[in-house]
Amino acid sequence: MRVIAFGTYQRDYPRNALVRSCLRRAGVEVSERHISVWDDRRDAWSAGLGTLGRLAIAEAQLAVRRVKPADAVLVGYPGHLDVPSARIAARGRPIVFDPLVSLFDTLVDDRRRFAARSLTGRALLEVDRMAFRNADLVVADTDAHAAFYEDRFGLAPERLCVCRVGADERLFQPRPQPPAAFQALFVGKLIPLHGVETILAAARLATDVPFRIVGSGQLDRKLDGAAANVEHIPWVEYKRLPSELHRAGCALGVFGTSAKAQRVIPNKAYQALACGVPLVTGDTPAARELLTSGHDALLVPPGDAALLAEAVRLLANDEGVAARIGATGRETFLRTASEGILGARWRDLLERLSA
């Protein structure tokens, strides 16, 4: 079986890199038809006119040259504008779209960068519709996200499937020993989805627990006046994330109250599970697809700082509970989202598409 990874996708973004790795591990030949547009950007959604110009040129270049023979053409994240180019270049071969997100849902409903009725908001919705409706198969990361795509874009259920995000097992491995001191670690963009306000409020309630926040973004100013037990690091290299997790007492997931926050399980959650680090995250429909509170993670109501502080304190004060949840979280990862499991899943959905 042969697949062509196509478009302007971020090559090193965890979802994209892992999908290629999983496919190869499952015996699928993966070649790339890639033009770099987003690869040097830490936030692909803050593009200026120069980036948009490079994107337009890239799409023209991608469309004019026919792809080599393949069983499917795979468009990854962020590839919404790549789908029309893929359709032209593929010459009838199936298009598999792995969007990760809806542009309208992300920039309008969740981040509120644009009003829904603004020119940009309407344009984002049209780009979404064009991309989702022109793919032969859309791959969602959770059942909740698949249901959202089906409803929002009118997709038939047979044109949707789910393959979880997972984590790069070359990097994210169990820590050799428990951390010397407990700290609650958050890694991610400071955007509404993650509920940084809830994390900061929990830190003010649990002043005896150190919190380490790694990331920057739209809500940077929320860190002004943070409690004394909060340490902020604007950014670390991706390859350093395992060491950050290994010295953490627990990892914090998403606690936002938006509709999108109900539908996602982010990269960092899988990375924590892969490392055997106790995960605390929002109690959402998406999280419940994978996790059971008190067994392989602690789930707290989104936006509830008091219960988040209580969960963090429990792990900080009871090493036995922390060790058990970390170990069972690792087991859940291996059973549901390891590269072997995901590779088999990806191959199966591609074989069914090309049958």
Secondary structure, 3 states (H helix, E strand, C coil): CEEEEEECCCCCCHHHHHHHHHHHHCCCEEEEEECCCCCCCCCCCCCCHHHHHHHHHHHHHHHHCCCCCCCEEEECCCCHHHHHHHHHHHCCCCEEECCCCCHHHHHHHHCCCCCCCCHHHHHHHHHHHHHHHCCCEEEECCHHHHHHHHHHHCCCHHHEEECCCCCCCCCCCCCCCCCCCCCEEEECCCCHHHCHHHHHHHHHHCCCCCEEEECCCCCHHHHCCCCCCEEEECCCCHHHHHHHHHCCCEEECCCCCCCHHHCCCCHHHHHHHHHCCCEEEECCHHHHHHCCECCCEEEECCCCHHHHHHHHHHHHHCHHHHHHHHHHHHHHHHHHCCHHHHHHHHHHHHHHHHC
